[in-house]
């Protein structure tokens, strides 16, 4: 099974003292042991860059550009980076069909990428952001055993 890894999972791996860090790592370890194909989209890496390089006082991780560049290189070695393909038409179909608005439009773009690459599942801590999309499986990392 192919699984898209949401950005919040990747961010928690960069925060070893965050309560979700160990949960995220445990879930990924189990999925890898099951030989699941762990994927990321370029959007995940862009979101990671934005959040990780943003200062602490702006709800970021406060990492340097070099630190984040190194982390992204690691991710690209450990995850399958799905190729960029035109997503706009699928994204537009999804936001209209599911009446998506505001910040959740970014989540719809990840679902569009999933559709374009035949990925049926997403690993995320933000379950409610994806449950509206009826044709994907939303995996809670805390529920993997």
C-alpha positions as YAML, in Angstrom:
chain: A
units: angstrom
residues:
- id: 1
  name: UNK
  ca: [0.00, 0.00, 0.00]
- id: 2
  name: UNK
  ca: [1.22, 3.48, -0.81]
- id: 3
  name: UNK
  ca: [0.87, 6.06, 1.98]
- id: 4
  name: UNK
  ca: [1.32, 9.82, 1.70]
- id: 5
  name: UNK
  ca: [3.04, 11.27, 4.75]
- id: 6
  name: UNK
  ca: [1.46, 14.56, 5.82]
- id: 7
  name: UNK
  ca: [3.69, 17.49, 6.65]
- id: 8
  name: UNK
  ca: [2.76, 17.42, 10.34]
- id: 9
  name: UNK
  ca: [4.34, 13.96, 10.64]
- id: 10
  name: UNK
  ca: [7.58, 15.23, 9.09]
- id: 11
  name: UNK
  ca: [7.60, 18.27, 11.36]
- id: 12
  name: UNK
  ca: [7.18, 16.15, 14.49]
- id: 13
  name: UNK
  ca: [10.24, 14.13, 13.51]
- id: 14
  name: UNK
  ca: [12.22, 17.38, 13.69]
- id: 15
  name: UNK
  ca: [10.94, 18.04, 17.22]
- id: 16
  name: UNK
  ca: [12.20, 15.16, 19.39]
- id: 17
  name: UNK
  ca: [10.69, 16.69, 22.56]
- id: 18
  name: UNK
  ca: [7.21, 17.14, 21.06]
- id: 19
  name: UNK
  ca: [4.68, 14.62, 22.46]
- id: 20
  name: UNK
  ca: [3.82, 13.47, 18.92]
- id: 21
  name: UNK
  ca: [7.42, 12.84, 17.88]
- id: 22
  name: UNK
  ca: [7.67, 9.30, 19.25]
- id: 23
  name: UNK
  ca: [4.17, 8.47, 17.99]
- id: 24
  name: UNK
  ca: [5.11, 9.60, 14.48]
- id: 25
  name: UNK
  ca: [8.38, 7.66, 14.50]
- id: 26
  name: UNK
  ca: [6.69, 4.52, 15.84]
- id: 27
  name: UNK
  ca: [4.00, 4.67, 13.14]
- id: 28
  name: UNK
  ca: [6.60, 5.12, 10.40]
- id: 29
  name: UNK
  ca: [8.69, 2.25, 11.77]
- id: 30
  name: UNK
  ca: [5.66, -0.06, 11.67]
- id: 31
  name: UNK
  ca: [4.66, 1.01, 8.17]
- id: 32
  name: UNK
  ca: [8.22, 0.45, 6.94]
- id: 33
  name: UNK
  ca: [8.32, -2.97, 8.63]
- id: 34
  name: UNK
  ca: [5.13, -3.81, 6.71]
- id: 35
  name: UNK
  ca: [6.89, -2.75, 3.50]
- id: 36
  name: UNK
  ca: [4.43, 0.05, 2.89]
- id: 37
  name: UNK
  ca: [5.59, 2.62, 0.34]
- id: 38
  name: UNK
  ca: [6.01, 5.94, 2.16]
- id: 39
  name: UNK
  ca: [5.50, 8.92, -0.11]
- id: 40
  name: UNK
  ca: [5.83, 12.69, 0.12]
- id: 41
  name: UNK
  ca: [4.73, 15.32, -2.36]
- id: 42
  name: UNK
  ca: [6.73, 18.42, -3.19]
- id: 43
  name: UNK
  ca: [4.03, 20.38, -1.38]
- id: 44
  name: UNK
  ca: [4.93, 18.55, 1.84]
- id: 45
  name: UNK
  ca: [8.52, 19.69, 1.48]
- id: 46
  name: UNK
  ca: [7.52, 23.27, 0.72]
- id: 47
  name: UNK
  ca: [5.26, 23.32, 3.80]
- id: 48
  name: UNK
  ca: [8.03, 21.78, 5.90]
- id: 49
  name: UNK
  ca: [10.51, 24.42, 4.70]
- id: 50
  name: UNK
  ca: [8.09, 27.23, 5.53]
- id: 51
  name: UNK
  ca: [7.28, 25.97, 9.03]
- id: 52
  name: UNK
  ca: [10.77, 24.81, 9.96]
- id: 53
  name: UNK
  ca: [12.52, 28.04, 8.90]
- id: 54
  name: UNK
  ca: [9.89, 30.32, 10.46]
- id: 55
  name: UNK
  ca: [10.99, 31.84, 13.79]
- id: 56
  name: UNK
  ca: [9.73, 30.39, 17.09]
- id: 57
  name: UNK
  ca: [7.76, 33.55, 17.85]
- id: 58
  name: UNK
  ca: [5.86, 33.07, 14.58]
- id: 59
  name: UNK
  ca: [4.88, 29.46, 15.40]
- id: 60
  name: UNK
  ca: [7.86, 27.98, 13.57]
- id: 61
  name: UNK
  ca: [10.74, 25.72, 14.48]
- id: 62
  name: UNK
  ca: [13.43, 28.39, 14.09]
- id: 63
  name: UNK
  ca: [15.79, 26.20, 12.09]
- id: 64
  name: UNK
  ca: [18.32, 27.61, 9.65]
- id: 65
  name: UNK
  ca: [18.05, 27.22, 5.90]
- id: 66
  name: UNK
  ca: [21.02, 24.84, 5.92]
- id: 67
  name: UNK
  ca: [19.47, 22.68, 8.66]
- id: 68
  name: UNK
  ca: [16.20, 22.37, 6.78]
- id: 69
  name: UNK
  ca: [17.96, 21.72, 3.48]
- id: 70
  name: UNK
  ca: [19.79, 18.82, 5.15]
- id: 71
  name: UNK
  ca: [16.54, 17.46, 6.60]
- id: 72
  name: UNK
  ca: [14.85, 17.59, 3.20]
- id: 73
  name: UNK
  ca: [17.76, 15.69, 1.66]
- id: 74
  name: UNK
  ca: [17.27, 13.01, 4.33]
- id: 75
  name: UNK
  ca: [13.54, 12.85, 3.61]
- id: 76
  name: UNK
  ca: [14.19, 12.45, -0.11]
- id: 77
  name: UNK
  ca: [16.43, 9.47, 0.69]
- id: 78
  name: UNK
  ca: [13.91, 7.78, 2.99]
- id: 79
  name: UNK
  ca: [10.61, 8.58, 1.23]
- id: 80
  name: UNK
  ca: [9.46, 8.33, -2.35]
- id: 81
  name: UNK
  ca: [9.03, 11.87, -3.67]
- id: 82
  name: UNK
  ca: [6.11, 11.64, -6.08]
- id: 83
  name: UNK
  ca: [6.76, 13.56, -9.29]
- id: 84
  name: UNK
  ca: [5.20, 16.94, -9.80]
- id: 85
  name: UNK
  ca: [2.34, 16.68, -12.24]
- id: 86
  name: UNK
  ca: [-0.39, 19.16, -13.15]
- id: 87
  name: UNK
  ca: [-2.83, 19.08, -10.22]
- id: 88
  name: UNK
  ca: [-4.96, 22.14, -10.76]
- id: 89
  name: UNK
  ca: [-7.91, 20.50, -12.51]
- id: 90
  name: UNK
  ca: [-8.15, 17.72, -9.89]
- id: 91
  name: UNK
  ca: [-7.69, 20.21, -7.06]
- id: 92
  name: UNK
  ca: [-10.40, 22.44, -8.50]
- id: 93
  name: UNK
  ca: [-12.77, 19.47, -8.84]
- id: 94
  name: UNK
  ca: [-12.16, 18.50, -5.21]
- id: 95
  name: UNK
  ca: [-12.59, 21.97, -3.69]
- id: 96
  name: UNK
  ca: [-15.87, 22.43, -5.55]
- id: 97
  name: UNK
  ca: [-17.17, 18.93, -4.83]
- id: 98
  name: UNK
  ca: [-16.33, 19.02, -1.12]
- id: 99
  name: UNK
  ca: [-16.90, 22.78, -0.69]
- id: 100
  name: UNK
  ca: [-13.39, 23.25, 0.71]
- id: 101
  name: UNK
  ca: [-12.43, 26.73, 1.85]
- id: 102
  name: UNK
  ca: [-9.67, 28.55, 3.71]
- id: 103
  name: UNK
  ca: [-6.51, 26.81, 4.78]
- id: 104
  name: UNK
  ca: [-7.95, 23.38, 3.99]
- id: 105
  name: UNK
  ca: [-7.46, 24.13, 0.30]
- id: 106
  name: UNK
  ca: [-3.83, 23.03, 0.82]
- id: 107
  name: UNK
  ca: [-5.07, 19.66, 2.07]
- id: 108
  name: UNK
  ca: [-7.22, 19.30, -1.03]
- id: 109
  name: UNK
  ca: [-4.10, 19.79, -3.14]
- id: 110
  name: UNK
  ca: [-2.42, 16.90, -1.31]
- id: 111
  name: UNK
  ca: [-5.48, 14.75, -2.00]
- id: 112
  name: UNK
  ca: [-5.30, 15.78, -5.66]
- id: 113
  name: UNK
  ca: [-1.67, 14.59, -5.69]
- id: 114
  name: UNK
  ca: [-2.77, 11.34, -4.08]
- id: 115
  name: UNK
  ca: [-5.39, 10.81, -6.79]
- id: 116
  name: UNK
  ca: [-2.93, 11.57, -9.58]
- id: 117
  name: UNK
  ca: [-0.43, 9.01, -8.19]
- id: 118
  name: UNK
  ca: [-2.84, 6.29, -7.07]
- id: 119
  name: UNK
  ca: [-2.10, 6.79, -3.38]
- id: 120
  name: UNK
  ca: [-5.09, 5.76, -1.28]
- id: 121
  name: UNK
  ca: [-3.94, 6.55, 2.28]
- id: 122
  name: UNK
  ca: [-2.51, 9.49, 4.20]
- id: 123
  name: UNK
  ca: [-0.72, 9.36, 7.56]
- id: 124
  name: UNK
  ca: [-1.61, 12.48, 9.52]
- id: 125
  name: UNK
  ca: [-2.30, 13.91, 12.95]
- id: 126
  name: UNK
  ca: [-4.92, 16.20, 11.36]
- id: 127
  name: UNK
  ca: [-7.58, 13.57, 10.81]
- id: 128
  name: UNK
  ca: [-10.51, 15.96, 10.49]
- id: 129
  name: UNK
  ca: [-8.80, 17.86, 7.67]
- id: 130
  name: UNK
  ca: [-8.99, 14.80, 5.42]
- id: 131
  name: UNK
  ca: [-12.06, 12.83, 6.50]
- id: 132
  name: UNK
  ca: [-14.32, 14.75, 4.09]
- id: 133
  name: UNK
  ca: [-12.56, 13.07, 1.16]
- id: 134
  name: UNK
  ca: [-14.51, 9.84, 0.84]
- id: 135
  name: UNK
  ca: [-12.14, 7.95, -1.44]
- id: 136
  name: UNK
  ca: [-9.00, 8.06, 0.71]
- id: 137
  name: UNK
  ca: [-8.10, 6.34, 3.96]
- id: 138
  name: UNK
  ca: [-6.94, 8.61, 6.77]
- id: 139
  name: UNK
  ca: [-4.47, 6.90, 9.10]
- id: 140
  name: UNK
  ca: [-4.04, 8.13, 12.68]
- id: 141
  name: UNK
  ca: [-0.42, 7.45, 13.68]
- id: 142
  name: UNK
  ca: [-1.51, 6.78, 17.26]
- id: 143
  name: UNK
  ca: [-3.70, 3.90, 16.08]
- id: 144
  name: UNK
  ca: [-1.00, 1.96, 14.24]
- id: 145
  name: UNK
  ca: [0.20, -1.12, 16.06]
...
